[in-house]
Amino acid sequence: MAKKATTKEITLEQILWNCRDILRAKVEKADNRNAVLSLVFLKFAGDKFEKRRTEFAEELKAQGIPEKDLERFLNNPAGYGAKNVFYLQEHCRWTYIVEKATDSTIANILDTAMADIETQNPPLDGALPQKFFTGLRGVDTKSLKGLIDEINKITPERFHEKDLIGRVYEYFLQEFSIDERKDKGEFYTPKCIVDLIAELIEPYKGRIYDPCCGSGGMFVQSLKFVEAHGGNTTNISVYGQESTPSTYQLAKMNLAIRGISHNLGAKPASSFTDDQHKDLKVDYIMANPPFNLKKWRAPDELTTDPRWSGYAVPRDSNANYAWILHMLSKLDVTDGIAGFLLANTDKTGCRK
């Protein structure tokens, strides 16, 4: 008797691996990362929009709004922003993008969606890559459709997880950080390290700051810590800074898609030479600065900076000591507390 064929259910990890694999060898690793995460953002932003649109319609009906007037009310961005959901015009919605996936102009459709979503939603200013997909050389319509099809398989109905958005983002950030470490330094801190820092400093209430926030993992995990211990995440404010433009965008996308209010400064910039939060004083600092950073300032630059007041001036050959003094300058003098990870080195990094 012939054995009955069985269909093996595809795992979330397999879908995510397929996403990475589609563009492998066709584009640079950083472009691969940005393409995947940008589409993931569009998918989850679209899912949240559609869910809110359905809820909004029911609310309007309950208020007695006639069926013929529903569409006009449903196109009011205020009805979405009030629930921390990004308003999406029709051509920016994931359902529209899936429908147009075979169109020869799909790259342009994606770039237009990115630009218009950012324009329509001020909290996303500077977060989304602009004119990105039309600039991907060697990537054809078939490849983009394959990527869209894979990401479209990631649904709450298929994977019943409370934080599906989080799991997908964590996977991509962690996997891509392996490649990133080889030549550009980490932009993702392992969850176990962030959890340890959170357990040590217990950031339940107040302002949290990360001067080198990478993709925003410290903020995400700190709020998860608060939730796990029965705290109220609305009592937490997050502030950060990131110098690498593409990673700055990743952080803003990562935080925005999770609905985390944040202030990462007006632009990507060095915390040392262009502090975006000069007058900020915080209750908590969580950080994993790049280890033994060299040439972080010019030899004659910042030698009289007030952040070093009362201490030896940090050497320009190693930023470890400078990170510590910078973080110290941000702490509330009464009861601020910092938890951070730095390299174990015999060099103090300060000028004698």
Secondary structure, DSSP 4 states (H G I P E B T S, - for coil): -PPPP-PPPPPHHHHHHHHHHHTTTTS-HHHHHHHHHHHHHHHHHHHHHHHHHHHHHHHHHHTT--GGGHHHHHT-THHHHTTT-----GGGSHHHHHHTTTSTTHHHHHHHHHHHHHHH-GGGTTTS-SS-GGG-TT--HHHHHHHHHHHHT--TTTS--TTHHHHHHHHHHHHHHHHHTTTT--S---HHHHHHHHHHH---SEEEEETT-TTSHHHHHHHHHHHHTT--GGGEEEEE--SSHHHHHHHHHHHHHTT--EE--SS---TTTS-TTTT--BSEEEE-PPTT---SS-TTSSTT-GGGTTSPPBPTT--HHHHHHHHHHHB-TTT-EEEE-----S---B--
